[in-house]
Every structure is written in structure tokens, then in C-alpha cells.
């Protein structure tokens, strides 16, 4: 999403409101294990602080990912704070700044970067999820299997099974 900042580039302290609802197409190429819903809502402001344009606001998004224990799809909604800086030229002192050219700021990349960083590393359907049986693959949330846990030994670790006896 491109924002015209021509009204605030020349005036320090000037700002412009930014509202966006829709899809972020670049995000769908990120990861196949997460399915993002096209319902991204961003409300924020871009302010000129001494030649640097500071973007701040709130971003709401929804996604579906599989539980790491039982592989059940889990729908999740998140609200995150976005605070980013844009510079017209690369400044080695401001390494966290995005670059903009002319009078246009593209906020899609910063929004995508913030979403990726905010995603949880582990998604589970519930705290008491029992997961799948390591031997037969049965979903232990719905049925108990008759597999003997003591028989499931990784062949690489078999030498250690009698270590503490």
C-alpha cells in the first residue's frame, strides 16, 4: 500500500492519517503453514520528525495454522503495535529505517515484517491437547490407543535405555 506523503515531507511535525483494510498479497508468499485471511486492518499515522517519517499504529489480522500437537486447524486473531521509521536516503546510523523515494511511502513491507515477527512459534488448540500417538498416529484427544509407550524407542537412543538402572 502506497501513501502519498508530499504534504508532510517539507514540514517538520506534520502528519497524515493512514487507514487500510484489505489484503497484503506479499504475505501469502511467506509461509505455506499459515493461511492468512484477507482481513488486515491498519489504523495509524505517519509523522515527519526532522526528515525521518515515523509510522505508528495498530494492525489487526487473522490467520489459520495447525496445532503442533494434533494438527487440528486453529483460527487466531492478533492485534499488534507497529512503529517503523522511513528515511529518504540510507543512513548507517538509522539501520532500522526503511527507504522511501520521492513523495511516496510503501507501508506493505513494514506491515508484513511486523506480522512475521509477531507470529507465535507454537500454536496449540488448547492447553490440555494430548496430541498424536507417536507410534500409530491416533489423535489422543478423541481415543486412547493400545500402543505400549515403553516399546517406542528411537534406535539411535537404544543404548541409553538402561543407563539409569
Phi and psi in degrees as GROMACS dihedral restraints (atoms count N, CA, C in turn):
[ dihedral_restraints ]
;  ai    aj    ak    al  type     phi  dphi    fc
    3     4     5     6     1  -102.0    20    10
    4     5     6     7     1   136.0    20    10
    6     7     8     9     1  -119.9    20    10
    7     8     9    10     1   128.4    20    10
    9    10    11    12     1   -79.4    20    10
   10    11    12    13     1   117.9    20    10
   12    13    14    15     1  -112.2    20    10
   13    14    15    16     1    20.6    20    10
   15    16    17    18     1   -61.0    20    10
   16    17    18    19     1   -29.0    20    10
   18    19    20    21     1   -74.4    20    10
   19    20    21    22     1   -20.3    20    10
   21    22    23    24     1  -114.7    20    10
   22    23    24    25     1   -10.2    20    10
   24    25    26    27     1   -63.6    20    10
   25    26    27    28     1   -37.6    20    10
   27    28    29    30     1   -88.5    20    10
   28    29    30    31     1   -12.0    20    10
   30    31    32    33     1  -118.8    20    10
   31    32    33    34     1   114.2    20    10
   33    34    35    36     1   -67.2    20    10
   34    35    36    37     1   134.9    20    10
   36    37    38    39     1    90.6    20    10
   37    38    39    40     1   -11.4    20    10
   39    40    41    42     1   -73.6    20    10
   40    41    42    43     1   151.3    20    10
   42    43    44    45     1  -141.8    20    10
   43    44    45    46     1   164.7    20    10
   45    46    47    48     1  -140.8    20    10
   46    47    48    49     1   136.9    20    10
   48    49    50    51     1   -79.4    20    10
   49    50    51    52     1   143.4    20    10
   51    52    53    54     1  -127.8    20    10
   52    53    54    55     1   123.3    20    10
   54    55    56    57     1  -129.2    20    10
   55    56    57    58     1   132.1    20    10
   57    58    59    60     1  -142.9    20    10
   58    59    60    61     1   132.3    20    10
   60    61    62    63     1  -133.7    20    10
   61    62    63    64     1   131.7    20    10
   63    64    65    66     1   151.1    20    10
   64    65    66    67     1  -147.5    20    10
   66    67    68    69     1  -107.6    20    10
   67    68    69    70     1   155.0    20    10
   69    70    71    72     1  -118.3    20    10
   70    71    72    73     1    89.9    20    10
   72    73    74    75     1   -57.8    20    10
   73    74    75    76     1   -33.4    20    10
   75    76    77    78     1   -64.9    20    10
   76    77    78    79     1   -20.5    20    10
   78    79    80    81     1   -76.2    20    10
   79    80    81    82     1   -27.8    20    10
   81    82    83    84     1   -68.6    20    10
   82    83    84    85     1   -19.1    20    10
   84    85    86    87     1   -84.7    20    10
   85    86    87    88     1    -6.8    20    10
   87    88    89    90     1   -69.6    20    10
   88    89    90    91     1   -54.5    20    10
   90    91    92    93     1  -153.5    20    10
   91    92    93    94     1   131.7    20    10
   93    94    95    96     1   -81.3    20    10
   94    95    96    97     1   -14.8    20    10
   96    97    98    99     1   -80.6    20    10
   97    98    99   100     1   -10.8    20    10
   99   100   101   102     1  -122.0    20    10
  100   101   102   103     1   127.6    20    10
  102   103   104   105     1  -106.9    20    10
  103   104   105   106     1   110.4    20    10
  105   106   107   108     1   -85.0    20    10
  106   107   108   109     1   136.3    20    10
  108   109   110   111     1   -83.7    20    10
  109   110   111   112     1   144.4    20    10
  111   112   113   114     1   -78.0    20    10
  112   113   114   115     1    49.7    20    10
  114   115   116   117     1  -127.3    20    10
  115   116   117   118     1    54.6    20    10
  117   118   119   120     1   -83.2    20    10
  118   119   120   121     1   131.0    20    10
  120   121   122   123     1  -126.5    20    10
  121   122   123   124     1   118.0    20    10
  123   124   125   126     1  -121.0    20    10
  124   125   126   127     1   131.2    20    10
  126   127   128   129     1  -129.6    20    10
  127   128   129   130     1   120.4    20    10
  129   130   131   132     1  -161.3    20    10
  130   131   132   133     1  -162.3    20    10
  132   133   134   135     1  -150.4    20    10
  133   134   135   136     1   142.8    20    10
  135   136   137   138     1  -111.6    20    10
  136   137   138   139     1   126.0    20    10
  138   139   140   141     1  -125.5    20    10
  139   140   141   142     1   140.3    20    10
  141   142   143   144     1   -85.8    20    10
  142   143   144   145     1   116.7    20    10
  144   145   146   147     1  -118.7    20    10
  145   146   147   148     1    91.8    20    10
  147   148   149   150     1    59.8    20    10
  148   149   150   151     1    41.9    20    10
  150   151   152   153     1    93.9    20    10
  151   152   153   154     1   -19.5    20    10
  153   154   155   156     1   -93.2    20    10
  154   155   156   157     1   136.8    20    10
  156   157   158   159     1   -99.9    20    10
  157   158   159   160     1   121.6    20    10
  159   160   161   162     1  -105.4    20    10
  160   161   162   163     1   122.2    20    10
  162   163   164   165     1   -99.3    20    10
  163   164   165   166     1   127.8    20    10
  165   166   167   168     1  -143.0    20    10
  166   167   168   169     1   145.7    20    10
  168   169   170   171     1   171.2    20    10
  169   170   171   172     1  -170.0    20    10
  171   172   173   174     1  -119.3    20    10
  172   173   174   175     1   139.4    20    10
  174   175   176   177     1  -124.3    20    10
  175   176   177   178     1   128.4    20    10
  177   178   179   180     1  -112.3    20    10
  178   179   180   181     1   133.9    20    10
  180   181   182   183     1  -149.5    20    10
  181   182   183   184     1   160.3    20    10
  183   184   185   186     1  -130.2    20    10
  184   185   186   187     1   147.3    20    10
  186   187   188   189     1  -152.1    20    10
  187   188   189   190     1   164.7    20    10
  189   190   191   192     1  -123.4    20    10
  190   191   192   193     1   130.8    20    10
  192   193   194   195     1  -142.4    20    10
  193   194   195   196     1   158.0    20    10
  195   196   197   198     1   -81.9    20    10
  196   197   198   199     1   140.5    20    10
  198   199   200   201     1   -61.2    20    10
  199   200   201   202     1   135.5    20    10
  201   202   203   204     1   -73.7    20    10
  202   203   204   205     1   -13.4    20    10
  204   205   206   207     1   -95.0    20    10
  205   206   207   208     1   -46.2    20    10
  207   208   209   210     1  -119.2    20    10
  208   209   210   211     1    -3.0    20    10
  210   211   212   213     1    69.6    20    10
  211   212   213   214     1    14.3    20    10
  213   214   215   216     1   -73.8    20    10
  214   215   216   217     1   135.6    20    10
  216   217   218   219     1   -63.8    20    10
  217   218   219   220     1   134.3    20    10
  219   220   221   222     1  -122.5    20    10
  220   221   222   223     1   123.1    20    10
  222   223   224   225     1   -87.9    20    10
  223   224   225   226     1   131.1    20    10
  225   226   227   228     1  -134.9    20    10
  226   227   228   229     1   142.1    20    10
  228   229   230   231     1  -120.1    20    10
  229   230   231   232     1   140.8    20    10
  231   232   233   234     1  -134.0    20    10
  232   233   234   235     1   147.1    20    10
  234   235   236   237     1  -122.9    20    10
  235   236   237   238     1   124.1    20    10
  237   238   239   240     1  -129.0    20    10
  238   239   240   241     1   155.7    20    10
  240   241   242   243     1   -89.6    20    10
  241   242   243   244     1   136.1    20    10
  243   244   245   246     1  -116.6    20    10
  244   245   246   247     1   125.4    20    10
  246   247   248   249     1  -138.7    20    10
  247   248   249   250     1   107.6    20    10
  249   250   251   252     1  -135.7    20    10
  250   251   252   253     1   161.3    20    10
  252   253   254   255     1  -123.8    20    10
  253   254   255   256     1   140.1    20    10
  255   256   257   258     1  -119.0    20    10
  256   257   258   259     1   136.2    20    10
  258   259   260   261     1  -122.7    20    10
  259   260   261   262     1   147.8    20    10
  261   262   263   264     1   -73.5    20    10
  262   263   264   265     1   -31.0    20    10
  264   265   266   267     1  -129.0    20    10
  265   266   267   268     1   159.1    20    10
  267   268   269   270     1   -68.9    20    10
  268   269   270   271     1   127.5    20    10
  270   271   272   273     1  -119.3    20    10
  271   272   273   274     1   114.3    20    10
  273   274   275   276     1   -60.7    20    10
  274   275   276   277     1   -24.1    20    10
  276   277   278   279     1   -76.1    20    10
  277   278   279   280     1   -22.1    20    10
  279   280   281   282     1  -113.1    20    10
  280   281   282   283     1    65.7    20    10
  282   283   284   285     1   -68.0    20    10
  283   284   285   286     1   -19.2    20    10
  285   286   287   288     1   -90.4    20    10
  286   287   288   289     1     8.8    20    10
  288   289   290   291     1   -89.3    20    10
  289   290   291   292     1   143.7    20    10
  291   292   293   294     1   -88.2    20    10
  292   293   294   295     1   155.0    20    10
  294   295   296   297     1   -98.9    20    10
  295   296   297   298     1   138.9    20    10
  297   298   299   300     1  -126.9    20    10
  298   299   300   301     1   154.9    20    10
  300   301   302   303     1  -122.2    20    10
  301   302   303   304     1   138.1    20    10
  303   304   305   306     1    65.6    20    10
  304   305   306   307     1  -130.8    20    10
  306   307   308   309     1  -112.4    20    10
  307   308   309   310     1    23.9    20    10
  309   310   311   312     1  -128.2    20    10
  310   311   312   313     1   131.8    20    10
  312   313   314   315     1  -114.7    20    10
  313   314   315   316     1   127.4    20    10
  315   316   317   318     1   -98.5    20    10
  316   317   318   319     1   112.6    20    10
  318   319   320   321     1   -94.5    20    10
  319   320   321   322     1     1.2    20    10
  321   322   323   324     1   -63.9    20    10
  322   323   324   325     1   -46.9    20    10
  324   325   326   327     1   -61.7    20    10
  325   326   327   328     1   -47.5    20    10
  327   328   329   330     1   -60.7    20    10
  328   329   330   331     1   -37.5    20    10
  330   331   332   333     1   -66.1    20    10
  331   332   333   334     1   -43.5    20    10
  333   334   335   336     1   -62.4    20    10
  334   335   336   337     1   -44.1    20    10
  336   337   338   339     1   -60.5    20    10
  337   338   339   340     1   -40.8    20    10
  339   340   341   342     1   -67.5    20    10
  340   341   342   343     1   -37.6    20    10
  342   343   344   345     1   -64.6    20    10
  343   344   345   346     1   -46.6    20    10
  345   346   347   348     1   -60.1    20    10
  346   347   348   349     1   -43.6    20    10
  348   349   350   351     1   -69.0    20    10
  349   350   351   352     1   -26.1    20    10
  351   352   353   354     1   -86.4    20    10
  352   353   354   355     1   -15.8    20    10
  354   355   356   357     1   -61.6    20    10
  355   356   357   358     1   135.9    20    10
  357   358   359   360     1   -68.1    20    10
  358   359   360   361     1   147.0    20    10
  360   361   362   363     1   -76.2    20    10
  361   362   363   364     1   -28.3    20    10
  363   364   365   366     1  -130.3    20    10
  364   365   366   367     1   129.6    20    10
  366   367   368   369     1  -118.5    20    10
  367   368   369   370     1   124.6    20    10
  369   370   371   372     1  -124.9    20    10
  370   371   372   373     1   148.4    20    10
  372   373   374   375     1   -71.8    20    10
  373   374   375   376     1   -33.3    20    10
  375   376   377   378     1  -160.7    20    10
  376   377   378   379     1   157.5    20    10
  378   379   380   381     1   -62.0    20    10
  379   380   381   382     1   -29.2    20    10
  381   382   383   384     1   -96.6    20    10
  382   383   384   385     1    17.6    20    10
  384   385   386   387     1   -62.1    20    10
  385   386   387   388     1   128.8    20    10
  387   388   389   390     1   -89.7    20    10
  388   389   390   391     1   -17.8    20    10
  390   391   392   393     1    81.3    20    10
  391   392   393   394     1  -157.8    20    10
  393   394   395   396     1  -106.9    20    10
  394   395   396   397     1   149.1    20    10
  396   397   398   399     1   -66.5    20    10
  397   398   399   400     1   135.0    20    10
  399   400   401   402     1   -70.5    20    10
  400   401   402   403     1   -20.0    20    10
  402   403   404   405     1   -96.1    20    10
  403   404   405   406     1   -56.2    20    10
  405   406   407   408     1  -101.7    20    10
  406   407   408   409     1   -14.0    20    10
  408   409   410   411     1    85.2    20    10
  409   410   411   412     1     7.6    20    10
  411   412   413   414     1   -66.9    20    10
  412   413   414   415     1   143.7    20    10
  414   415   416   417     1   -77.7    20    10
  415   416   417   418     1   109.2    20    10
  417   418   419   420     1   -71.6    20    10
  418   419   420   421     1    -8.1    20    10
  420   421   422   423     1   -74.5    20    10
  421   422   423   424     1   -24.8    20    10
  423   424   425   426     1  -108.6    20    10
  424   425   426   427     1   -29.5    20    10
  426   427   428   429     1  -153.1    20    10
  427   428   429   430     1   152.9    20    10
  429   430   431   432     1   -93.0    20    10
  430   431   432   433     1   136.7    20    10
  432   433   434   435     1   -97.1    20    10
  433   434   435   436     1   168.6    20    10
  435   436   437   438     1  -101.0    20    10
  436   437   438   439     1    19.9    20    10
  438   439   440   441     1   -71.2    20    10
  439   440   441   442     1   141.3    20    10
  441   442   443   444     1   -90.5    20    10
  442   443   444   445     1   113.6    20    10
  444   445   446   447     1   -59.7    20    10
  445   446   447   448     1   -30.5    20    10
  447   448   449   450     1   -70.5    20    10
  448   449   450   451     1   -20.9    20    10
  450   451   452   453     1   -80.6    20    10
  451   452   453   454     1   -17.8    20    10
  453   454   455   456     1   -85.4    20    10
  454   455   456   457     1    97.1    20    10
  456   457   458   459     1  -129.8    20    10
  457   458   459   460     1   128.7    20    10
  459   460   461   462     1   -66.8    20    10
  460   461   462   463     1   126.7    20    10
  462   463   464   465     1   -57.6    20    10
  463   464   465   466     1   -28.1    20    10
  465   466   467   468     1   -72.6    20    10
  466   467   468   469     1   -20.9    20    10
  468   469   470   471     1  -106.0    20    10
  469   470   471   472     1     1.3    20    10
  471   472   473   474     1   -57.3    20    10
  472   473   474   475     1   -34.2    20    10
  474   475   476   477     1   -64.0    20    10
  475   476   477   478     1   -22.7    20    10
  477   478   479   480     1   -91.1    20    10
  478   479   480   481     1    -6.3    20    10
  480   481   482   483     1   -63.0    20    10
  481   482   483   484     1   -27.8    20    10
  483   484   485   486     1  -102.6    20    10
  484   485   486   487     1    12.8    20    10
  486   487   488   489     1   -62.5    20    10
  487   488   489   490     1   -39.7    20    10
  489   490   491   492     1   -94.6    20    10
  490   491   492   493     1     9.1    20    10
